[in-house]
């Protein structure tokens, strides 16, 4: 916008220097040299147009339609890796942005008085009539309003679409991730139950084979199932035809080297493997689930039962997302190997899941990545992911192009609406200006004519319309009087406003602070507690609440008078401020000789020591009574609790627990601390007393 103002005020060559400076700043920010040719050409175009008395808005529209947008298209096509389907959107957006800062620059020149009389400003070759100026002003304001309002509307619409799309992706990822987790948990339960049943039935191999075949029939998602003894030799398999192989039948085939055998046998737990390539029974990508079984009450496992999940059966999970046809899924194991991927992604099982984050130069809230061209920043997919309990991850992907096409349509519609609105505004303002010019001429003709010398003394320059110029010279005196009255009124308003601000500040101080001690009052503490509790709850931080009651304070008033009591309260307040000095600590006078401490994000292990140090400091504090200069000291009893912020949203609940501890401290002889730490188990009723 800066070089637009310079071009209009000072001409093309100053605009050229300004454009070079602006383009250099954008070059450092964007790392893209496209700003140099486009902005320099625009600055020169606007500067020479000004020399020909062409308004900046009209010149800017012609520039972007005839030169700016074609230059942007050529630059993107020749010097960037932006996909062709993204180019139209980028060109339209650049054109709309260009018109926005041209219109804003023109509005700034129109509305800022300093630009009207700028020294060295290019002079108009001829004075424009009222009709021409009014047409331009209306067109400029309407264009600026339309551009800004439509741009803001488009921004909020696209932002809302992104939020909905991100939420939709996250919901799909959570839903499909939970479905995958349930799928794995169900099959792990099947294998664990089968192992338990084998442990109960004994070592009958025929019965084992029968169990295995029946189990496989009920759960066809297992491509194969087997039972192996402690030495890793197969004793049963399903389909049963696999056992007819000579190596299987003679127990020469061993799975002793397989992780699903060793993990289940020696760790004695149900094991879920990463994806791997099968052998012996086939060479398909599989996921193994195994569990140990025991015979005769032995502590050592007698063997394992294993089921190999066919990864192609994970398509049943994808079918649960049938309402979102554009979404694809990728399931990877803890080694970043592809277990299952939707067909459009063309990712083979067991392949490495290689992707690159993209869209860093895009202003979006979405997570984006590329699967095909990893070196390009232009995003291919938006995604969301869900981590399973075993470390697997489920990615839900959706192509980025539909969102881009939506934005492209919005900006294209914006551009078309702008053109139509400009034509309409131009026509309407022409008609309106003609209607206004005639009456103004009549008004101006009512006044006495002025000679040439008097006209030259007027403040209006050659940019003012002829009709308004004539009327203005007759209204100068009235305007000066109005300005004087206005200045007087503004001065009075400023004085009254200042007095009101001082009064409001004083009222706010009185409403929040205790007048005697300068500490916050009870009302302020109760108001602030809600925000502190909410913040600590969201960040899983504890809160400590302490009630301090000065011991035998009545005797201080009796012995030293109320002036001594007031001095005592002020001294205790000052010590509290110095000892509990964190910005987040709240110290308030809770009433009479009671004070309350609200200590968020405290160290549970150190809070009692911190309170004890204060108690000791207070016992050592020497207080001098203003009347009689007699000295005395004071002690305090402290009741405190420390708990998770989720204990209660109501400060009264915390104070009630602290009061209980305060009474304990009083009953135990005063000048001591009674602290309770409320753990999740104790928050329902019992306390850990310290």
FENNOR-V132088 format. One record per residue. RES is the residue in one letter. PSI is psi in radians with two decimals (* if undefined). OMEGA is omega in whole degrees, 0 to 359 (999 if undefined). D_CENTER is the distance of its C-alpha to the mean C-alpha in whole Angstrom. Layout:
BEGIN
RES;PSI;OMEGA;D_CENTER  RES;PSI;OMEGA;D_CENTER
END
This chain:
BEGIN
X;-0.46;184;30  X;-0.82;183;32  X;-0.34;173;34  X;-0.81;179;35  X;-0.74;180;36  X;-0.72;180;38  X;-0.70;181;39  X;-0.66;185;40  X;-0.71;191;42  X;-0.18;177;43  X;-3.10;191;44  X;-0.65;189;43  X;-0.69;172;44  X;-0.64;177;42  X;-0.61;178;39  X;-0.79;179;40  X;-0.77;180;39  X;-0.70;179;36  X;-0.66;177;35  X;-0.75;179;35  X;-0.78;180;33  X;-0.75;181;30  X;-0.61;178;31  X;-0.73;177;31  X;-0.74;178;28  X;-0.60;177;26  X;-0.75;178;28  X;-0.56;182;26  X;-0.77;186;23  X;-0.29;185;23  X;0.66;180;26  X;2.18;183;27  X;0.10;184;31  X;-0.40;182;31  X;-0.52;183;30  X;-1.04;182;34  X;-0.68;186;36  X;-0.82;184;34  X;-0.64;178;33  X;-0.76;178;37  X;-0.68;180;38  X;-0.74;180;36  X;-0.79;179;37  X;-0.72;180;41  X;-0.86;181;41  X;-0.65;180;40  X;-0.80;179;42  X;-0.56;176;45  X;-0.67;178;44  X;-0.67;178;45  X;-0.45;179;48  X;0.25;179;49  X;0.60;175;48  X;2.28;181;45  X;2.59;185;42  X;-0.72;182;39  X;-0.79;180;37  X;-0.74;179;40  X;-0.68;180;40  X;-0.72;178;36  X;-0.78;179;37  X;-0.70;181;40  X;-0.85;185;38  X;-0.55;178;35  X;-0.69;187;37  X;-0.54;187;40  X;-0.80;187;39  X;-0.89;181;35  X;-0.74;174;34  X;-0.70;177;36  X;-0.74;179;36  X;-0.73;180;32  X;-0.78;180;33  X;-0.73;181;36  X;-0.81;181;34  X;-0.72;182;31  X;-0.56;186;34  X;-0.56;191;36  X;0.06;178;33  X;2.86;177;30  X;0.34;180;29  X;2.29;179;27  X;2.65;183;28  X;-0.61;181;31  X;-0.28;178;29  X;-0.24;191;26  X;-0.75;182;29  X;-0.76;178;29  X;-0.77;181;26  X;-0.70;181;25  X;-0.81;180;29  X;-0.75;180;28  X;-0.70;178;25  X;-0.70;178;26  X;-0.77;179;29  X;-0.75;178;27  X;-0.71;179;25  X;-0.76;179;29  X;-0.59;180;30  X;-0.88;183;27  X;-0.39;172;28  X;-0.80;181;32  X;-0.68;178;32  X;-0.69;177;30  X;-0.74;179;32  X;-0.68;178;35  X;-0.68;178;34  X;-0.74;178;33  X;-0.63;182;37  X;-0.65;189;38  X;-0.37;182;36  X;1.99;183;37  X;-0.51;181;40  X;-0.47;179;40  X;-0.36;183;40  X;-0.66;184;43  X;0.55;182;46  X;2.25;182;44  X;2.29;181;47  X;0.08;180;48  X;2.51;176;46  X;2.33;180;47  X;2.54;175;50  X;2.40;178;50  X;-0.49;179;53  X;2.62;178;54  X;2.25;181;53  X;2.60;177;51  X;2.95;185;52  X;-0.68;182;50  X;-0.78;181;50  X;-0.77;181;48  X;-0.73;180;46  X;-0.69;178;45  X;-0.79;181;44  X;-0.77;182;42  X;-0.81;178;40  X;-0.78;180;39  X;-0.74;180;38  X;-0.84;182;36  X;-0.72;179;34  X;-0.74;179;34  X;-0.81;180;32  X;-0.78;181;30  X;-0.78;180;29  X;-0.81;182;29  X;-0.83;183;27  X;-0.79;182;24  X;-0.75;180;24  X;-0.70;179;24  X;-0.77;178;21  X;-0.74;179;19  X;-0.79;178;20  X;-0.70;180;20  X;-0.84;181;16  X;-0.63;179;15  X;-0.84;180;17  X;-0.65;178;16  X;-0.74;178;12  X;-0.72;178;13  X;-0.68;179;15  X;-0.72;179;13  X;-0.78;180;11  X;-0.73;180;14  X;-0.73;179;15  X;-0.74;179;12  X;-0.69;179;13  X;-0.78;178;17  X;-0.74;180;17  X;-0.70;178;15  X;-0.74;178;18  X;-0.75;180;20  X;-0.75;179;20  X;-0.74;181;20  X;-0.88;181;23  X;-0.60;177;25  X;-0.72;178;24  X;-0.66;178;25  X;-0.72;178;28  X;-0.74;178;29  X;-0.75;179;29  X;-0.68;179;31  X;-0.81;180;33  X;-0.74;180;34  X;-0.69;181;34  X;-0.79;181;37  X;-0.55;174;39  X;-0.67;178;38  X;-0.70;178;40  X;-0.84;181;43  X;-0.73;180;44  X;-0.72;179;44  X;-0.67;178;46  X;-0.70;178;48  X;-0.70;178;48  X;-0.70;180;49  X;-0.69;178;52  X;-0.65;179;53  X;-0.47;182;54  X;-0.49;189;56  X;-0.27;181;58  X;-2.77;191;60  X;0.37;180;61  X;1.91;184;62  X;-0.62;179;61  X;-0.72;179;62  X;-0.62;177;60  X;-0.76;180;57  X;-0.69;179;57  X;-0.77;177;58  X;-0.80;184;54  X;-0.76;180;52  X;-0.76;179;54  X;-0.70;179;53  X;-0.67;180;50  X;-0.63;179;49  X;-0.62;182;50  X;-0.39;181;48  X;1.36;184;45  X;-0.18;178;45  X;-0.28;170;42  X;2.11;180;43  X;-0.62;174;45  X;2.77;174;47  X;2.65;181;48  X;2.79;172;51  X;2.27;180;52  X;2.60;178;53  X;-3.02;185;55  X;-0.45;180;55  X;0.01;179;56  X;0.17;179;54  X;2.45;182;56  X;2.34;176;56  X;-0.24;176;58  X;2.62;180;56  X;2.68;176;54  X;2.28;3;53  X;2.55;186;53  X;-0.36;181;57  X;-0.42;179;58  X;-0.45;181;56  X;-0.17;180;59  X;-0.30;177;62  X;2.46;186;61  X;-0.76;182;64  X;-0.56;178;61  X;-0.80;185;59  X;-0.64;181;63  X;0.18;177;64  X;0.61;177;61  X;-0.26;181;61  X;2.26;185;57  X;2.49;175;55  X;0.39;186;51  X;-0.41;182;51  X;-0.08;183;49  X;2.38;179;46  X;-0.60;182;43  X;-0.36;176;43  X;-0.89;185;46  X;-0.70;181;46  X;-0.79;182;43  X;-0.69;186;44  X;-0.84;188;48  X;-0.53;177;47  X;-0.18;175;44  X;0.93;177;45  X;2.82;176;42  X;2.31;188;41  X;2.37;175;39  X;2.09;185;37  X;2.95;167;37  X;3.03;179;35  X;2.44;178;36  X;3.00;183;39  X;2.22;180;42  X;2.88;176;45  X;2.81;178;49  X;-1.15;180;52  X;-0.05;182;51  X;2.99;182;49  X;0.62;180;47  X;2.65;172;44  X;2.27;183;40  X;2.88;170;40  X;2.14;185;38  X;2.41;172;40  X;2.14;184;40  X;2.73;179;43  X;2.56;180;44  X;2.69;171;48  X;2.82;187;51  X;2.65;179;54  X;2.41;173;57  X;0.51;177;60  X;0.25;180;57  X;2.59;177;57  X;-0.45;180;54  X;2.41;182;54  X;2.44;179;52  X;-0.28;181;55  X;-2.94;180;52  X;2.72;169;49  X;2.40;186;48  X;2.48;173;46  X;2.35;181;44  X;1.94;179;43  X;2.28;175;40  X;2.03;185;40  X;-0.40;179;37  X;-0.35;180;38  X;-0.17;175;37  X;-0.13;175;34  X;-0.43;178;34  X;-0.52;177;34  X;-0.72;179;31  X;-0.58;181;30  X;-0.34;176;32  X;-0.21;180;30  X;0.62;188;27  X;-0.40;181;30  X;-0.19;181;28  X;1.41;186;26  X;-0.49;183;28  X;-0.22;183;26  X;2.48;175;24  X;2.80;180;26  X;2.65;172;25  X;2.17;177;26  X;2.12;181;27  X;2.68;180;28  X;-3.01;183;29  X;-0.13;177;29  X;0.24;180;30  X;0.54;172;28  X;2.45;180;31  X;2.16;174;31  X;-0.84;179;32  X;2.47;176;32  X;2.54;178;30  X;2.60;184;30  X;-0.73;182;33  X;-0.38;182;31  X;-0.35;177;30  X;0.79;177;33  X;2.08;183;32  X;2.52;174;35  X;2.57;181;35  X;-0.10;177;36  X;2.72;177;34  X;2.38;177;31  X;1.58;181;28  X;2.20;176;27  X;2.87;179;24  X;2.28;174;22  X;2.47;183;18  X;3.13;177;18  X;0.41;181;17  X;-0.51;180;16  X;0.01;180;17  X;2.37;178;16  X;1.60;184;13  X;2.71;177;11  X;-0.02;186;8  X;2.61;171;11  X;2.25;186;12  X;2.66;180;16  X;2.87;174;19  X;2.43;177;23  X;-0.48;185;26  X;-1.08;179;29  X;1.68;186;28  X;-0.26;182;26  X;-0.18;184;27  X;2.45;179;25  X;-0.30;179;22  X;2.13;187;22  X;2.51;175;20  X;-0.67;183;23  X;2.63;163;20  X;2.62;188;17  X;2.87;169;17  X;2.69;183;16  X;2.77;180;18  X;2.26;180;19  X;2.24;178;21  X;2.93;183;25  X;-0.49;183;26  X;0.17;179;29  X;-0.14;175;26  X;2.77;178;26  X;2.42;177;23  X;2.08;177;23  X;2.32;172;21  X;2.10;185;21  X;2.57;175;21  X;2.39;181;21  X;2.49;180;23  X;-0.41;187;20  X;-0.67;179;23  X;-0.67;178;23  X;-0.69;178;20  X;-0.71;179;21  X;-0.64;177;25  X;-0.82;178;23  X;-0.66;179;21  X;-0.74;178;25  X;-0.71;179;27  X;-0.80;181;25  X;-0.59;177;25  X;-0.75;176;29  X;-0.68;177;29  X;-0.76;181;28  X;-0.75;180;30  X;-0.75;178;33  X;-0.67;180;32  X;-0.79;181;33  X;-0.82;180;36  X;-0.74;181;37  X;-0.66;179;36  X;-0.78;179;38  X;-0.75;179;41  X;-0.78;180;41  X;-0.69;180;40  X;-0.76;181;43  X;-0.80;183;45  X;-0.78;182;45  X;-0.54;175;44  X;-0.80;180;48  X;-0.79;182;49  X;-0.72;181;48  X;-0.63;177;49  X;-0.63;179;52  X;-0.58;182;53  X;-0.51;184;52  X;-0.71;181;54  X;-0.92;178;57  X;-0.64;179;57  X;-0.63;177;55  X;-0.67;178;59  X;-0.76;179;61  X;-0.77;182;59  X;-0.59;182;60  X;-0.26;180;63  X;-0.34;183;64  X;2.79;178;64  X;2.51;178;66  X;2.54;180;66  X;2.59;178;65  X;3.04;186;67  X;-0.71;182;65  X;-0.71;180;65  X;-0.64;178;63  X;-0.69;182;60  X;-0.38;180;60  X;-0.15;183;59  X;2.78;183;56  X;-0.45;183;52  X;2.48;180;51  X;-2.95;186;51  X;-0.15;179;52  X;-0.23;183;49  X;2.51;177;50  X;2.65;181;51  X;-0.75;183;55  X;-0.81;180;55  X;-0.60;179;53  X;-0.76;180;54  X;-0.75;180;58  X;-0.66;183;56  X;-0.74;184;54  X;-0.40;177;57  X;-0.25;184;59  X;0.08;184;56  X;-0.82;183;55  X;-0.78;179;57  X;-0.68;181;55  X;-0.69;179;52  X;-0.69;177;53  X;-0.75;178;54  X;-0.67;179;51  X;-0.69;178;49  X;-0.77;177;51  X;-0.67;180;50  X;-0.74;179;47  X;-0.69;178;47  X;-0.76;179;49  X;-0.72;180;46  X;-0.66;178;43  X;-0.75;178;45  X;-0.75;179;46  X;-0.70;180;42  X;-0.73;179;41  X;-0.81;180;43  X;-0.66;180;42  X;-0.76;179;39  X;-0.75;179;39  X;-0.70;179;41  X;-0.69;178;39  X;-0.72;178;36  X;-0.72;180;38  X;-0.71;179;39  X;-0.71;179;36  X;-0.70;179;35  X;-0.72;179;38  X;-0.72;179;37  X;-0.71;178;33  X;-0.76;180;35  X;-0.57;182;38  X;-0.41;186;35  X;-0.42;187;33  X;2.58;173;36  X;2.20;187;39  X;-0.49;183;42  X;-0.88;188;44  X;-0.32;185;42  X;-0.01;176;39  X;2.90;174;36  X;2.69;179;34  X;3.10;183;36  X;-0.71;181;35  X;-0.74;179;33  X;-0.74;180;31  X;-0.74;180;30  X;-0.62;179;30  X;-0.72;183;27  X;-0.43;187;25  X;-0.66;183;25  X;-0.80;179;23  X;-0.70;179;20  X;-0.78;181;21  X;-0.72;180;22  X;-0.74;179;19  X;-0.81;181;17  X;-0.61;179;19  X;-0.73;179;19  X;-0.51;181;15  X;0.15;177;16  X;0.87;181;20  X;2.56;179;22  X;2.88;176;25  X;2.43;174;27  X;2.31;176;30  X;2.21;181;32  X;2.35;175;36  X;2.14;180;38  X;2.22;178;41  X;2.10;182;45  X;2.26;184;47  X;2.33;173;50  X;0.71;183;53  X;-0.49;180;52  X;-0.62;179;55  X;-0.55;177;57  X;-0.80;178;56  X;-0.68;182;56  X;-0.71;186;59  X;-0.59;188;61  X;0.03;179;59  X;3.01;181;58  X;-0.47;176;55  X;-0.69;175;55  X;-0.70;178;54  X;-0.73;179;52  X;-0.73;179;50  X;-0.64;178;50  X;-0.80;180;49  X;-0.69;179;46  X;-0.69;180;45  X;-0.75;178;46  X;-0.72;180;44  X;-0.73;180;41  X;-0.72;178;41  X;-0.68;177;41  X;-0.75;181;38  X;-0.67;181;36  X;-0.56;184;37  X;-0.76;179;37  X;1.43;194;33  X;0.17;177;32  X;2.62;180;28  X;-0.48;185;26  X;-0.14;179;24  X;2.44;176;28  X;2.12;177;29  X;2.15;184;33  X;2.59;172;35  X;2.06;189;38  X;-0.20;179;38  X;2.28;178;42  X;-2.16;179;45  X;0.33;180;46  X;2.44;175;42  X;2.67;177;39  X;2.41;176;36  X;2.23;173;33  X;1.91;187;30  X;1.57;179;28  X;2.76;176;25  X;0.75;182;24  X;2.81;174;27  X;1.97;186;29  X;-0.61;185;31  X;-0.37;185;34  X;-0.10;188;35  X;-0.68;181;34  X;-0.70;178;38  X;-0.67;180;39  X;-0.76;178;37  X;-0.67;181;39  X;-0.69;178;42  X;-0.68;178;42  X;-0.75;181;41  X;-0.75;180;44  X;-0.75;178;46  X;-0.68;182;46  X;-0.68;180;46  X;-0.46;181;50  X;-0.11;183;51  X;2.26;178;50  X;2.14;183;53  X;2.29;181;52  X;2.19;180;55  X;2.26;181;56  X;-0.54;182;56  X;1.97;180;60  X;-0.17;178;62  X;0.54;176;60  X;2.56;182;60  X;2.60;176;58  X;2.98;179;56  X;2.96;184;53  X;2.65;173;51  X;2.96;181;49  X;2.61;171;46  X;2.40;186;46  X;2.21;171;42  X;2.19;187;41  X;2.68;172;37  X;2.63;173;35  X;2.23;183;32  X;2.87;172;30  X;2.59;184;26  X;-0.38;181;24  X;0.04;181;24  X;-0.80;178;28  X;2.56;175;28  X;-0.15;186;26  X;2.15;180;29  X;-0.54;182;30  X;-0.61;178;34  X;-0.71;179;34  X;-0.77;181;33  X;-0.63;180;36  X;-0.76;179;38  X;-0.69;179;38  X;-0.63;178;38  X;-0.67;178;41  X;-0.77;179;43  X;-0.55;177;42  X;-0.74;178;44  X;-0.64;177;47  X;-0.74;180;47  X;-0.69;178;47  X;-0.81;183;50  X;-0.42;181;52  X;0.08;175;52  X;0.10;179;53  X;3.08;179;51  X;0.87;180;49  X;3.02;182;47  X;2.36;171;43  X;1.98;186;43  X;2.37;175;39  X;2.36;174;38  X;2.02;181;35  X;1.94;176;34  X;2.91;178;32  X;-0.57;180;31  X;-0.45;185;34  X;-0.15;182;36  X;-0.33;180;33  X;-0.23;180;35  X;-0.83;184;39  X;2.87;182;40  X;2.68;172;39  X;1.87;187;39  X;2.35;176;42  X;*;999;42
END
